[in-house]
Every structure is written in structure tokens, then in C-alpha cells.
């Protein structure tokens, strides 16, 4: 897995007290009993921790941990390229 994936898993375990054994690449947030409100909070923490801009509706409970790690990586690449428009809309790259 990627460094971003590993950091996201660490964030879920350390900040949100998710059991590491329950998290896998194909684990959906709904499988972890995480709803839309939780995801808003998670995305706010991700913005702070990863220094990226992600819309509050950029992820859903049906998304996998791997998908959100990919979203973070996409936003980091866009930021490095200076493309703020896609970052602020919550569009998936």
C-alpha cells in the first residue's frame, strides 16, 4: 500500500479509535459503522493532517479506505500543480 494509505489508517486508529484489524484496503467506511457525519469530521482532519483541500461531500460511507487515500493523493498532486478549482469542488479526479 501507499504511504498515504498507511497514514490514513494510522489516523483512523489513533484519532478515531478504529480497530486496526478491521481496516483493509477494500474496507468501506460503512463497514466500520461510520456515517456521513463521521466522514465530514474525518475529511476536516485529513485537510489538516495532509495539508490538502477536500470538500465535505468528497467521500461517502460506501467509499473504501483505499479510495479515500487515492482522493488524498489526487488532491496533493493537484495542489502541487496549482489547480485549486478541482480541489474546492469535491470533484473526484
PDB file of N, CA, C and O in Angstrom:
ATOM      1  N   UNK A   1       0.832  -1.183   0.000  1.00  0.00           N
ATOM      2  CA  UNK A   1       0.000   0.000   0.000  1.00  0.00           C
ATOM      3  C   UNK A   1       0.878   1.248   0.000  1.00  0.00           C
ATOM      4  O   UNK A   1       2.084   1.182   0.234  1.00  0.00           O
ATOM      5  N   UNK A   2       0.252   2.364  -0.264  1.00  0.00           N
ATOM      6  CA  UNK A   2       0.986   3.624  -0.353  1.00  0.00           C
ATOM      7  C   UNK A   2       1.219   4.239   1.037  1.00  0.00           C
ATOM      8  O   UNK A   2       0.602   3.844   2.026  1.00  0.00           O
ATOM      9  N   UNK A   3       2.105   5.191   1.070  1.00  0.00           N
ATOM     10  CA  UNK A   3       2.372   5.912   2.314  1.00  0.00           C
ATOM     11  C   UNK A   3       1.113   6.656   2.765  1.00  0.00           C
ATOM     12  O   UNK A   3       0.828   6.726   3.961  1.00  0.00           O
ATOM     13  N   UNK A   4       0.366   7.206   1.816  1.00  0.00           N
ATOM     14  CA  UNK A   4      -0.868   7.912   2.143  1.00  0.00           C
ATOM     15  C   UNK A   4      -1.883   6.967   2.781  1.00  0.00           C
ATOM     16  O   UNK A   4      -2.526   7.318   3.770  1.00  0.00           O
ATOM     17  N   UNK A   5      -2.024   5.778   2.219  1.00  0.00           N
ATOM     18  CA  UNK A   5      -2.928   4.773   2.781  1.00  0.00           C
ATOM     19  C   UNK A   5      -2.517   4.465   4.222  1.00  0.00           C
ATOM     20  O   UNK A   5      -3.356   4.451   5.122  1.00  0.00           O
ATOM     21  N   UNK A   6      -1.226   4.219   4.433  1.00  0.00           N
ATOM     22  CA  UNK A   6      -0.726   3.892   5.776  1.00  0.00           C
ATOM     23  C   UNK A   6      -0.996   5.033   6.757  1.00  0.00           C
ATOM     24  O   UNK A   6      -1.381   4.790   7.900  1.00  0.00           O
ATOM     25  N   UNK A   7      -0.796   6.266   6.318  1.00  0.00           N
ATOM     26  CA  UNK A   7      -1.050   7.425   7.186  1.00  0.00           C
ATOM     27  C   UNK A   7      -2.537   7.555   7.499  1.00  0.00           C
ATOM     28  O   UNK A   7      -2.912   7.911   8.616  1.00  0.00           O
ATOM     29  N   UNK A   8      -3.390   7.264   6.503  1.00  0.00           N
ATOM     30  CA  UNK A   8      -4.830   7.327   6.727  1.00  0.00           C
ATOM     31  C   UNK A   8      -5.262   6.269   7.736  1.00  0.00           C
ATOM     32  O   UNK A   8      -6.074   6.550   8.617  1.00  0.00           O
ATOM     33  N   UNK A   9      -4.736   5.074   7.619  1.00  0.00           N
ATOM     34  CA  UNK A   9      -5.048   4.009   8.579  1.00  0.00           C
ATOM     35  C   UNK A   9      -4.591   4.423   9.974  1.00  0.00           C
ATOM     36  O   UNK A   9      -5.330   4.255  10.944  1.00  0.00           O
ATOM     37  N   UNK A  10      -3.376   4.964  10.082  1.00  0.00           N
ATOM     38  CA  UNK A  10      -2.882   5.432  11.380  1.00  0.00           C
ATOM     39  C   UNK A  10      -3.800   6.502  11.963  1.00  0.00           C
ATOM     40  O   UNK A  10      -4.049   6.527  13.168  1.00  0.00           O
ATOM     41  N   UNK A  11      -4.297   7.383  11.102  1.00  0.00           N
ATOM     42  CA  UNK A  11      -5.200   8.444  11.534  1.00  0.00           C
ATOM     43  C   UNK A  11      -6.510   7.857  12.066  1.00  0.00           C
ATOM     44  O   UNK A  11      -7.018   8.289  13.100  1.00  0.00           O
ATOM     45  N   UNK A  12      -7.040   6.882  11.359  1.00  0.00           N
ATOM     46  CA  UNK A  12      -8.272   6.233  11.805  1.00  0.00           C
ATOM     47  C   UNK A  12      -8.074   5.533  13.150  1.00  0.00           C
ATOM     48  O   UNK A  12      -8.950   5.578  14.013  1.00  0.00           O
ATOM     49  N   UNK A  13      -6.935   4.894  13.320  1.00  0.00           N
ATOM     50  CA  UNK A  13      -6.654   4.168  14.559  1.00  0.00           C
ATOM     51  C   UNK A  13      -6.373   5.136  15.711  1.00  0.00           C
ATOM     52  O   UNK A  13      -6.948   5.004  16.791  1.00  0.00           O
ATOM     53  N   UNK A  14      -5.499   6.094  15.480  1.00  0.00           N
ATOM     54  CA  UNK A  14      -5.050   6.983  16.551  1.00  0.00           C
ATOM     55  C   UNK A  14      -6.064   8.053  16.933  1.00  0.00           C
ATOM     56  O   UNK A  14      -6.267   8.319  18.118  1.00  0.00           O
ATOM     57  N   UNK A  15      -6.700   8.666  15.947  1.00  0.00           N
ATOM     58  CA  UNK A  15      -7.616   9.777  16.226  1.00  0.00           C
ATOM     59  C   UNK A  15      -9.062   9.348  16.412  1.00  0.00           C
ATOM     60  O   UNK A  15      -9.814   9.972  17.160  1.00  0.00           O
ATOM     61  N   UNK A  16      -9.442   8.281  15.726  1.00  0.00           N
ATOM     62  CA  UNK A  16     -10.845   7.888  15.743  1.00  0.00           C
ATOM     63  C   UNK A  16     -11.083   6.519  16.401  1.00  0.00           C
ATOM     64  O   UNK A  16     -12.199   5.999  16.396  1.00  0.00           O
ATOM     65  N   UNK A  17     -10.021   5.955  16.960  1.00  0.00           N
ATOM     66  CA  UNK A  17     -10.090   4.722  17.746  1.00  0.00           C
ATOM     67  C   UNK A  17     -10.734   3.549  17.006  1.00  0.00           C
ATOM     68  O   UNK A  17     -11.496   2.774  17.585  1.00  0.00           O
ATOM     69  N   UNK A  18     -10.415   3.435  15.724  1.00  0.00           N
ATOM     70  CA  UNK A  18     -10.872   2.300  14.935  1.00  0.00           C
ATOM     71  C   UNK A  18      -9.880   1.163  15.153  1.00  0.00           C
ATOM     72  O   UNK A  18      -8.672   1.393  15.186  1.00  0.00           O
ATOM     73  N   UNK A  19     -10.373  -0.041  15.299  1.00  0.00           N
ATOM     74  CA  UNK A  19      -9.523  -1.209  15.484  1.00  0.00           C
ATOM     75  C   UNK A  19      -8.766  -1.472  14.177  1.00  0.00           C
ATOM     76  O   UNK A  19      -9.381  -1.680  13.132  1.00  0.00           O
ATOM     77  N   UNK A  20      -7.452  -1.462  14.241  1.00  0.00           N
ATOM     78  CA  UNK A  20      -6.616  -1.664  13.055  1.00  0.00           C
ATOM     79  C   UNK A  20      -6.951  -2.970  12.337  1.00  0.00           C
ATOM     80  O   UNK A  20      -6.854  -3.046  11.112  1.00  0.00           O
ATOM     81  N   UNK A  21      -7.340  -3.989  13.086  1.00  0.00           N
ATOM     82  CA  UNK A  21      -7.656  -5.290  12.495  1.00  0.00           C
ATOM     83  C   UNK A  21      -8.894  -5.232  11.595  1.00  0.00           C
ATOM     84  O   UNK A  21      -9.080  -6.101  10.743  1.00  0.00           O
ATOM     85  N   UNK A  22      -9.739  -4.213  11.781  1.00  0.00           N
ATOM     86  CA  UNK A  22     -10.950  -4.072  10.980  1.00  0.00           C
ATOM     87  C   UNK A  22     -10.706  -3.334   9.668  1.00  0.00           C
ATOM     88  O   UNK A  22     -11.584  -3.306   8.805  1.00  0.00           O
ATOM     89  N   UNK A  23      -9.537  -2.742   9.507  1.00  0.00           N
ATOM     90  CA  UNK A  23      -9.260  -1.899   8.339  1.00  0.00           C
ATOM     91  C   UNK A  23      -8.440  -2.667   7.316  1.00  0.00           C
ATOM     92  O   UNK A  23      -7.381  -3.213   7.626  1.00  0.00           O
ATOM     93  N   UNK A  24      -8.944  -2.699   6.104  1.00  0.00           N
ATOM     94  CA  UNK A  24      -8.230  -3.287   4.983  1.00  0.00           C
ATOM     95  C   UNK A  24      -8.425  -2.409   3.763  1.00  0.00           C
ATOM     96  O   UNK A  24      -9.241  -1.488   3.798  1.00  0.00           O
ATOM     97  N   UNK A  25      -7.709  -2.665   2.700  1.00  0.00           N
ATOM     98  CA  UNK A  25      -7.806  -1.826   1.501  1.00  0.00           C
ATOM     99  C   UNK A  25      -9.223  -1.712   0.944  1.00  0.00           C
ATOM    100  O   UNK A  25      -9.598  -0.661   0.426  1.00  0.00           O
ATOM    101  N   UNK A  26     -10.009  -2.775   1.043  1.00  0.00           N
ATOM    102  CA  UNK A  26     -11.359  -2.775   0.487  1.00  0.00           C
ATOM    103  C   UNK A  26     -12.438  -2.508   1.531  1.00  0.00           C
ATOM    104  O   UNK A  26     -13.628  -2.629   1.242  1.00  0.00           O
ATOM    105  N   UNK A  27     -12.027  -2.149   2.735  1.00  0.00           N
ATOM    106  CA  UNK A  27     -12.984  -1.854   3.792  1.00  0.00           C
ATOM    107  C   UNK A  27     -13.689  -0.539   3.488  1.00  0.00           C
ATOM    108  O   UNK A  27     -13.052   0.483   3.230  1.00  0.00           O
ATOM    109  N   UNK A  28     -15.018  -0.588   3.525  1.00  0.00           N
ATOM    110  CA  UNK A  28     -15.810   0.622   3.330  1.00  0.00           C
ATOM    111  C   UNK A  28     -16.037   1.266   4.690  1.00  0.00           C
ATOM    112  O   UNK A  28     -16.063   0.589   5.718  1.00  0.00           O
ATOM    113  N   UNK A  29     -16.201   2.584   4.678  1.00  0.00           N
ATOM    114  CA  UNK A  29     -16.421   3.284   5.940  1.00  0.00           C
ATOM    115  C   UNK A  29     -17.714   2.818   6.606  1.00  0.00           C
ATOM    116  O   UNK A  29     -17.796   2.786   7.834  1.00  0.00           O
ATOM    117  N   UNK A  30     -18.725   2.457   5.814  1.00  0.00           N
ATOM    118  CA  UNK A  30     -19.962   1.944   6.398  1.00  0.00           C
ATOM    119  C   UNK A  30     -19.723   0.603   7.097  1.00  0.00           C
ATOM    120  O   UNK A  30     -20.440   0.264   8.038  1.00  0.00           O
ATOM    121  N   UNK A  31     -18.723  -0.164   6.645  1.00  0.00           N
ATOM    122  CA  UNK A  31     -18.370  -1.418   7.316  1.00  0.00           C
ATOM    123  C   UNK A  31     -17.784  -1.155   8.704  1.00  0.00           C
ATOM    124  O   UNK A  31     -17.802  -2.025   9.575  1.00  0.00           O
ATOM    125  N   UNK A  32     -17.267   0.052   8.892  1.00  0.00           N
ATOM    126  CA  UNK A  32     -16.694   0.449  10.186  1.00  0.00           C
ATOM    127  C   UNK A  32     -17.720   1.221  11.017  1.00  0.00           C
ATOM    128  O   UNK A  32     -17.378   1.843  12.022  1.00  0.00           O
ATOM    129  N   UNK A  33     -18.986   1.170  10.581  1.00  0.00           N
ATOM    130  CA  UNK A  33     -20.093   1.885  11.246  1.00  0.00           C
ATOM    131  C   UNK A  33     -19.866   3.393  11.278  1.00  0.00           C
ATOM    132  O   UNK A  33     -20.179   4.058  12.266  1.00  0.00           O
ATOM    133  N   UNK A  34     -19.314   3.927  10.179  1.00  0.00           N
ATOM    134  CA  UNK A  34     -19.060   5.356  10.074  1.00  0.00           C
ATOM    135  C   UNK A  34     -20.040   5.972   9.087  1.00  0.00           C
ATOM    136  O   UNK A  34     -20.129   5.560   7.930  1.00  0.00           O
ATOM    137  N   UNK A  35     -20.770   6.964   9.569  1.00  0.00           N
ATOM    138  CA  UNK A  35     -21.786   7.602   8.746  1.00  0.00           C
ATOM    139  C   UNK A  35     -21.256   8.877   8.086  1.00  0.00           C
ATOM    140  O   UNK A  35     -20.071   9.195   8.178  1.00  0.00           O
ATOM    141  N   UNK A  36     -22.153   9.591   7.426  1.00  0.00           N
ATOM    142  CA  UNK A  36     -21.779  10.806   6.703  1.00  0.00           C
ATOM    143  C   UNK A  36     -21.209  11.877   7.632  1.00  0.00           C
ATOM    144  O   UNK A  36     -20.266  12.580   7.268  1.00  0.00           O
ATOM    145  N   UNK A  37     -21.773  11.998   8.810  1.00  0.00           N
ATOM    146  CA  UNK A  37     -21.275  12.987   9.770  1.00  0.00           C
ATOM    147  C   UNK A  37     -19.837  12.671  10.182  1.00  0.00           C
ATOM    148  O   UNK A  37     -18.999  13.568  10.280  1.00  0.00           O
ATOM    149  N   UNK A  38     -19.564  11.402  10.420  1.00  0.00           N
ATOM    150  CA  UNK A  38     -18.196  10.996  10.739  1.00  0.00           C
ATOM    151  C   UNK A  38     -17.255  11.370   9.601  1.00  0.00           C
ATOM    152  O   UNK A  38     -16.152  11.866   9.833  1.00  0.00           O
ATOM    153  N   UNK A  39     -17.697  11.131   8.372  1.00  0.00           N
ATOM    154  CA  UNK A  39     -16.835  11.419   7.225  1.00  0.00           C
ATOM    155  C   UNK A  39     -16.528  12.909   7.095  1.00  0.00           C
ATOM    156  O   UNK A  39     -15.422  13.278   6.699  1.00  0.00           O
ATOM    157  N   UNK A  40     -17.479  13.755   7.419  1.00  0.00           N
ATOM    158  CA  UNK A  40     -17.218  15.198   7.405  1.00  0.00           C
ATOM    159  C   UNK A  40     -16.102  15.516   8.387  1.00  0.00           C
ATOM    160  O   UNK A  40     -15.166  16.249   8.065  1.00  0.00           O
ATOM    161  N   UNK A  41     -16.208  14.960   9.585  1.00  0.00           N
ATOM    162  CA  UNK A  41     -15.165  15.175  10.590  1.00  0.00           C
ATOM    163  C   UNK A  41     -13.819  14.614  10.112  1.00  0.00           C
ATOM    164  O   UNK A  41     -12.783  15.263  10.257  1.00  0.00           O
ATOM    165  N   UNK A  42     -13.843  13.415   9.546  1.00  0.00           N
ATOM    166  CA  UNK A  42     -12.614  12.803   9.034  1.00  0.00           C
ATOM    167  C   UNK A  42     -11.987  13.663   7.951  1.00  0.00           C
ATOM    168  O   UNK A  42     -10.774  13.872   7.953  1.00  0.00           O
ATOM    169  N   UNK A  43     -12.793  14.163   7.027  1.00  0.00           N
ATOM    170  CA  UNK A  43     -12.252  14.982   5.940  1.00  0.00           C
ATOM    171  C   UNK A  43     -11.644  16.278   6.461  1.00  0.00           C
ATOM    172  O   UNK A  43     -10.652  16.761   5.914  1.00  0.00           O
ATOM    173  N   UNK A  44     -12.227  16.841   7.508  1.00  0.00           N
ATOM    174  CA  UNK A  44     -11.637  18.036   8.118  1.00  0.00           C
ATOM    175  C   UNK A  44     -10.272  17.719   8.728  1.00  0.00           C
ATOM    176  O   UNK A  44      -9.330  18.502   8.599  1.00  0.00           O
ATOM    177  N   UNK A  45     -10.174  16.575   9.388  1.00  0.00           N
ATOM    178  CA  UNK A  45      -8.888  16.165   9.967  1.00  0.00           C
ATOM    179  C   UNK A  45      -7.886  15.873   8.851  1.00  0.00           C
ATOM    180  O   UNK A  45      -6.713  16.227   8.966  1.00  0.00           O
ATOM    181  N   UNK A  46      -8.333  15.236   7.785  1.00  0.00           N
ATOM    182  CA  UNK A  46      -7.456  14.946   6.642  1.00  0.00           C
ATOM    183  C   UNK A  46      -6.899  16.246   6.066  1.00  0.00           C
ATOM    184  O   UNK A  46      -5.715  16.327   5.740  1.00  0.00           O
ATOM    185  N   UNK A  47      -7.755  17.263   5.941  1.00  0.00           N
ATOM    186  CA  UNK A  47      -7.284  18.548   5.417  1.00  0.00           C
ATOM    187  C   UNK A  47      -6.147  19.099   6.262  1.00  0.00           C
ATOM    188  O   UNK A  47      -5.156  19.605   5.736  1.00  0.00           O
ATOM    189  N   UNK A  48      -6.298  18.996   7.559  1.00  0.00           N
ATOM    190  CA  UNK A  48      -5.278  19.499   8.472  1.00  0.00           C
ATOM    191  C   UNK A  48      -4.011  18.649   8.439  1.00  0.00           C
ATOM    192  O   UNK A  48      -2.904  19.179   8.356  1.00  0.00           O
ATOM    193  N   UNK A  49      -4.175  17.354   8.502  1.00  0.00           N
ATOM    194  CA  UNK A  49      -3.030  16.443   8.573  1.00  0.00           C
ATOM    195  C   UNK A  49      -2.249  16.344   7.261  1.00  0.00           C
ATOM    196  O   UNK A  49      -1.020  16.278   7.269  1.00  0.00           O
ATOM    197  N   UNK A  50      -2.962  16.335   6.145  1.00  0.00           N
ATOM    198  CA  UNK A  50      -2.321  16.133   4.849  1.00  0.00           C
ATOM    199  C   UNK A  50      -2.104  17.439   4.092  1.00  0.00           C
ATOM    200  O   UNK A  50      -1.490  17.444   3.025  1.00  0.00           O
ATOM    201  N   UNK A  51      -2.604  18.544   4.638  1.00  0.00           N
ATOM    202  CA  UNK A  51      -2.457  19.867   4.014  1.00  0.00           C
ATOM    203  C   UNK A  51      -3.047  19.883   2.607  1.00  0.00           C
ATOM    204  O   UNK A  51      -2.409  20.332   1.654  1.00  0.00           O
ATOM    205  N   UNK A  52      -4.281  19.383   2.498  1.00  0.00           N
ATOM    206  CA  UNK A  52      -4.999  19.382   1.224  1.00  0.00           C
ATOM    207  C   UNK A  52      -6.388  19.978   1.443  1.00  0.00           C
ATOM    208  O   UNK A  52      -6.882  20.035   2.569  1.00  0.00           O
ATOM    209  N   UNK A  53      -6.998  20.414   0.365  1.00  0.00           N
ATOM    210  CA  UNK A  53      -8.348  20.935   0.410  1.00  0.00           C
ATOM    211  C   UNK A  53      -9.292  19.895  -0.187  1.00  0.00           C
ATOM    212  O   UNK A  53      -9.169  19.520  -1.353  1.00  0.00           O
ATOM    213  N   UNK A  54     -10.230  19.441   0.630  1.00  0.00           N
ATOM    214  CA  UNK A  54     -11.189  18.427   0.190  1.00  0.00           C
ATOM    215  C   UNK A  54     -12.576  18.873   0.638  1.00  0.00           C
ATOM    216  O   UNK A  54     -12.775  19.227   1.800  1.00  0.00           O
ATOM    217  N   UNK A  55     -13.521  18.854  -0.273  1.00  0.00           N
ATOM    218  CA  UNK A  55     -14.895  19.236   0.048  1.00  0.00           C
ATOM    219  C   UNK A  55     -15.500  18.254   1.046  1.00  0.00           C
ATOM    220  O   UNK A  55     -15.119  17.085   1.098  1.00  0.00           O
ATOM    221  N   UNK A  56     -16.449  18.749   1.835  1.00  0.00           N
ATOM    222  CA  UNK A  56     -17.082  17.920   2.858  1.00  0.00           C
ATOM    223  C   UNK A  56     -17.839  16.729   2.289  1.00  0.00           C
ATOM    224  O   UNK A  56     -18.057  15.740   2.988  1.00  0.00           O
ATOM    225  N   UNK A  57     -18.241  16.817   1.021  1.00  0.00           N
ATOM    226  CA  UNK A  57     -19.001  15.732   0.409  1.00  0.00           C
ATOM    227  C   UNK A  57     -18.163  14.906  -0.567  1.00  0.00           C
ATOM    228  O   UNK A  57     -18.708  14.224  -1.435  1.00  0.00           O
ATOM    229  N   UNK A  58     -16.853  14.971  -0.425  1.00  0.00           N
ATOM    230  CA  UNK A  58     -15.950  14.287  -1.356  1.00  0.00           C
ATOM    231  C   UNK A  58     -15.903  12.774  -1.146  1.00  0.00           C
ATOM    232  O   UNK A  58     -15.425  12.039  -2.011  1.00  0.00           O
ATOM    233  N   UNK A  59     -16.397  12.311  -0.002  1.00  0.00           N
ATOM    234  CA  UNK A  59     -16.391  10.873   0.280  1.00  0.00           C
ATOM    235  C   UNK A  59     -17.743  10.477   0.866  1.00  0.00           C
ATOM    236  O   UNK A  59     -18.438  11.290   1.476  1.00  0.00           O
ATOM    237  N   UNK A  60     -18.093   9.224   0.670  1.00  0.00           N
ATOM    238  CA  UNK A  60     -19.358   8.706   1.195  1.00  0.00           C
ATOM    239  C   UNK A  60     -19.075   7.475   2.058  1.00  0.00           C
ATOM    240  O   UNK A  60     -17.994   6.894   1.969  1.00  0.00           O
ATOM    241  N   UNK A  61     -20.026   7.080   2.882  1.00  0.00           N
ATOM    242  CA  UNK A  61     -19.821   5.868   3.688  1.00  0.00           C
ATOM    243  C   UNK A  61     -19.545   4.629   2.835  1.00  0.00           C
ATOM    244  O   UNK A  61     -18.940   3.674   3.322  1.00  0.00           O
ATOM    245  N   UNK A  62     -19.976   4.628   1.580  1.00  0.00           N
ATOM    246  CA  UNK A  62     -19.746   3.489   0.697  1.00  0.00           C
ATOM    247  C   UNK A  62     -18.368   3.454   0.074  1.00  0.00           C
ATOM    248  O   UNK A  62     -18.021   2.486  -0.604  1.00  0.00           O
ATOM    249  N   UNK A  63     -17.566   4.505   0.293  1.00  0.00           N
ATOM    250  CA  UNK A  63     -16.197   4.535  -0.242  1.00  0.00           C
ATOM    251  C   UNK A  63     -15.265   3.669   0.597  1.00  0.00           C
ATOM    252  O   UNK A  63     -15.469   3.496   1.799  1.00  0.00           O
ATOM    253  N   UNK A  64     -14.247   3.132  -0.053  1.00  0.00           N
ATOM    254  CA  UNK A  64     -13.257   2.324   0.662  1.00  0.00           C
ATOM    255  C   UNK A  64     -12.144   3.208   1.210  1.00  0.00           C
ATOM    256  O   UNK A  64     -11.971   4.354   0.796  1.00  0.00           O
ATOM    257  N   UNK A  65     -11.406   2.650   2.139  1.00  0.00           N
ATOM    258  CA  UNK A  65     -10.244   3.343   2.691  1.00  0.00           C
ATOM    259  C   UNK A  65      -9.246   3.634   1.563  1.00  0.00           C
ATOM    260  O   UNK A  65      -8.644   4.708   1.528  1.00  0.00           O
ATOM    261  N   UNK A  66      -9.074   2.693   0.656  1.00  0.00           N
ATOM    262  CA  UNK A  66      -8.165   2.888  -0.476  1.00  0.00           C
ATOM    263  C   UNK A  66      -8.637   4.030  -1.368  1.00  0.00           C
ATOM    264  O   UNK A  66      -7.820   4.812  -1.854  1.00  0.00           O
ATOM    265  N   UNK A  67      -9.948   4.137  -1.590  1.00  0.00           N
ATOM    266  CA  UNK A  67     -10.484   5.211  -2.435  1.00  0.00           C
ATOM    267  C   UNK A  67     -10.202   6.579  -1.816  1.00  0.00           C
ATOM    268  O   UNK A  67      -9.835   7.515  -2.527  1.00  0.00           O
ATOM    269  N   UNK A  68     -10.370   6.703  -0.509  1.00  0.00           N
ATOM    270  CA  UNK A  68     -10.113   7.982   0.149  1.00  0.00           C
ATOM    271  C   UNK A  68      -8.615   8.294   0.152  1.00  0.00           C
ATOM    272  O   UNK A  68      -8.228   9.453   0.005  1.00  0.00           O
ATOM    273  N   UNK A  69      -7.778   7.283   0.317  1.00  0.00           N
ATOM    274  CA  UNK A  69      -6.330   7.504   0.216  1.00  0.00           C
ATOM    275  C   UNK A  69      -5.992   8.004  -1.187  1.00  0.00           C
ATOM    276  O   UNK A  69      -5.156   8.894  -1.341  1.00  0.00           O
ATOM    277  N   UNK A  70      -6.630   7.443  -2.202  1.00  0.00           N
ATOM    278  CA  UNK A  70      -6.418   7.901  -3.578  1.00  0.00           C
ATOM    279  C   UNK A  70      -6.900   9.326  -3.773  1.00  0.00           C
ATOM    280  O   UNK A  70      -6.263  10.104  -4.483  1.00  0.00           O
ATOM    281  N   UNK A  71      -8.019   9.677  -3.152  1.00  0.00           N
ATOM    282  CA  UNK A  71      -8.525  11.041  -3.212  1.00  0.00           C
ATOM    283  C   UNK A  71      -7.517  12.019  -2.619  1.00  0.00           C
ATOM    284  O   UNK A  71      -7.273  13.086  -3.182  1.00  0.00           O
ATOM    285  N   UNK A  72      -6.939  11.655  -1.493  1.00  0.00           N
ATOM    286  CA  UNK A  72      -5.917  12.493  -0.851  1.00  0.00           C
ATOM    287  C   UNK A  72      -4.731  12.672  -1.795  1.00  0.00           C
ATOM    288  O   UNK A  72      -4.246  13.787  -1.990  1.00  0.00           O
ATOM    289  N   UNK A  73      -4.270  11.574  -2.375  1.00  0.00           N
ATOM    290  CA  UNK A  73      -3.131  11.654  -3.290  1.00  0.00           C
ATOM    291  C   UNK A  73      -3.450  12.527  -4.493  1.00  0.00           C
ATOM    292  O   UNK A  73      -2.610  13.315  -4.929  1.00  0.00           O
ATOM    293  N   UNK A  74      -4.661  12.394  -5.037  1.00  0.00           N
ATOM    294  CA  UNK A  74      -5.079  13.227  -6.165  1.00  0.00           C
ATOM    295  C   UNK A  74      -5.057  14.706  -5.793  1.00  0.00           C
ATOM    296  O   UNK A  74      -4.578  15.540  -6.562  1.00  0.00           O
ATOM    297  N   UNK A  75      -5.572  15.022  -4.622  1.00  0.00           N
ATOM    298  CA  UNK A  75      -5.615  16.423  -4.172  1.00  0.00           C
ATOM    299  C   UNK A  75      -4.208  16.970  -3.945  1.00  0.00           C
ATOM    300  O   UNK A  75      -3.941  18.140  -4.221  1.00  0.00           O
ATOM    301  N   UNK A  76      -3.325  16.137  -3.451  1.00  0.00           N
ATOM    302  CA  UNK A  76      -1.940  16.575  -3.250  1.00  0.00           C
ATOM    303  C   UNK A  76      -1.266  16.865  -4.591  1.00  0.00           C
ATOM    304  O   UNK A  76      -0.517  17.834  -4.716  1.00  0.00           O
ATOM    305  N   UNK A  77      -1.531  16.028  -5.585  1.00  0.00           N
ATOM    306  CA  UNK A  77      -0.977  16.258  -6.922  1.00  0.00           C
ATOM    307  C   UNK A  77      -1.546  17.523  -7.543  1.00  0.00           C
ATOM    308  O   UNK A  77      -0.815  18.317  -8.134  1.00  0.00           O
ATOM    309  N   UNK A  78      -2.859  17.708  -7.406  1.00  0.00           N
ATOM    310  CA  UNK A  78      -3.478  18.920  -7.947  1.00  0.00           C
ATOM    311  C   UNK A  78      -2.916  20.168  -7.286  1.00  0.00           C
ATOM    312  O   UNK A  78      -2.659  21.169  -7.955  1.00  0.00           O
ATOM    313  N   UNK A  79      -2.727  20.109  -5.985  1.00  0.00           N
ATOM    314  CA  UNK A  79      -2.172  21.256  -5.264  1.00  0.00           C
ATOM    315  C   UNK A  79      -0.748  21.546  -5.732  1.00  0.00           C
ATOM    316  O   UNK A  79      -0.354  22.704  -5.872  1.00  0.00           O
ATOM    317  N   UNK A  80       0.012  20.491  -5.968  1.00  0.00           N
ATOM    318  CA  UNK A  80       1.390  20.667  -6.437  1.00  0.00           C
ATOM    319  C   UNK A  80       1.422  21.287  -7.838  1.00  0.00           C
ATOM    320  O   UNK A  80       2.363  21.997  -8.194  1.00  0.00           O
ATOM    321  N   UNK A  81       0.385  21.007  -8.619  1.00  0.00           N
ATOM    322  CA  UNK A  81       0.305  21.557  -9.978  1.00  0.00           C
ATOM    323  C   UNK A  81      -0.379  22.916 -10.005  1.00  0.00           C
ATOM    324  O   UNK A  81      -0.446  23.562 -11.050  1.00  0.00           O
ATOM    325  N   UNK A  82      -0.887  23.348  -8.852  1.00  0.00           N
ATOM    326  CA  UNK A  82      -1.543  24.649  -8.781  1.00  0.00           C
ATOM    327  C   UNK A  82      -2.919  24.653  -9.404  1.00  0.00           C
ATOM    328  O   UNK A  82      -3.278  25.610 -10.089  1.00  0.00           O
ATOM    329  N   UNK A  83      -3.705  23.601  -9.183  1.00  0.00           N
ATOM    330  CA  UNK A  83      -5.047  23.503  -9.759  1.00  0.00           C
ATOM    331  C   UNK A  83      -6.088  23.549  -8.661  1.00  0.00           C
ATOM    332  O   UNK A  83      -6.689  22.519  -8.353  1.00  0.00           O
ATOM    333  N   UNK A  84      -6.327  24.713  -8.053  1.00  0.00           N
ATOM    334  CA  UNK A  84      -7.246  24.806  -6.926  1.00  0.00           C
ATOM    335  C   UNK A  84      -8.714  24.600  -7.279  1.00  0.00           C
ATOM    336  O   UNK A  84      -9.488  24.238  -6.393  1.00  0.00           O
ATOM    337  N   UNK A  85      -9.138  24.808  -8.510  1.00  0.00           N
ATOM    338  CA  UNK A  85     -10.547  24.696  -8.864  1.00  0.00           C
ATOM    339  C   UNK A  85     -11.100  23.310  -8.585  1.00  0.00           C
ATOM    340  O   UNK A  85     -12.188  23.191  -8.022  1.00  0.00           O
ATOM    341  N   UNK A  86     -10.384  22.261  -8.960  1.00  0.00           N
ATOM    342  CA  UNK A  86     -10.854  20.902  -8.743  1.00  0.00           C
ATOM    343  C   UNK A  86     -10.857  20.562  -7.254  1.00  0.00           C
ATOM    344  O   UNK A  86     -11.679  19.766  -6.801  1.00  0.00           O
ATOM    345  N   UNK A  87      -9.944  21.161  -6.494  1.00  0.00           N
ATOM    346  CA  UNK A  87      -9.868  20.867  -5.071  1.00  0.00           C
ATOM    347  C   UNK A  87     -11.084  21.374  -4.335  1.00  0.00           C
ATOM    348  O   UNK A  87     -11.594  20.689  -3.449  1.00  0.00           O
ATOM    349  N   UNK A  88     -11.555  22.539  -4.672  1.00  0.00           N
ATOM    350  CA  UNK A  88     -12.613  23.155  -3.900  1.00  0.00           C
ATOM    351  C   UNK A  88     -13.993  22.610  -4.223  1.00  0.00           C
ATOM    352  O   UNK A  88     -14.924  22.815  -3.443  1.00  0.00           O
ATOM    353  N   UNK A  89     -14.155  21.930  -5.333  1.00  0.00           N
ATOM    354  CA  UNK A  89     -15.479  21.473  -5.729  1.00  0.00           C
ATOM    355  C   UNK A  89     -15.818  20.098  -5.196  1.00  0.00           C
ATOM    356  O   UNK A  89     -16.991  19.725  -5.172  1.00  0.00           O
ATOM    357  N   UNK A  90     -14.834  19.338  -4.769  1.00  0.00           N
ATOM    358  CA  UNK A  90     -15.099  17.996  -4.297  1.00  0.00           C
ATOM    359  C   UNK A  90     -15.160  16.987  -5.445  1.00  0.00           C
ATOM    360  O   UNK A  90     -15.503  15.824  -5.231  1.00  0.00           O
ATOM    361  N   UNK A  91     -14.830  17.426  -6.652  1.00  0.00           N
ATOM    362  CA  UNK A  91     -14.822  16.508  -7.793  1.00  0.00           C
ATOM    363  C   UNK A  91     -13.799  15.435  -7.573  1.00  0.00           C
ATOM    364  O   UNK A  91     -12.744  15.673  -6.985  1.00  0.00           O
ATOM    365  N   UNK A  92     -14.107  14.266  -8.039  1.00  0.00           N
ATOM    366  CA  UNK A  92     -13.137  13.170  -7.968  1.00  0.00           C
ATOM    367  C   UNK A  92     -12.324  13.165  -9.223  1.00  0.00           C
ATOM    368  O   UNK A  92     -12.847  13.281 -10.331  1.00  0.00           O
ATOM    369  N   UNK A  93     -11.029  13.028  -9.033  1.00  0.00           N
ATOM    370  CA  UNK A  93     -10.129  13.028 -10.184  1.00  0.00           C
ATOM    371  C   UNK A  93     -10.073  11.665 -10.814  1.00  0.00           C
ATOM    372  O   UNK A  93      -9.364  11.470 -11.801  1.00  0.00           O
TER     373      UNK A  93
END
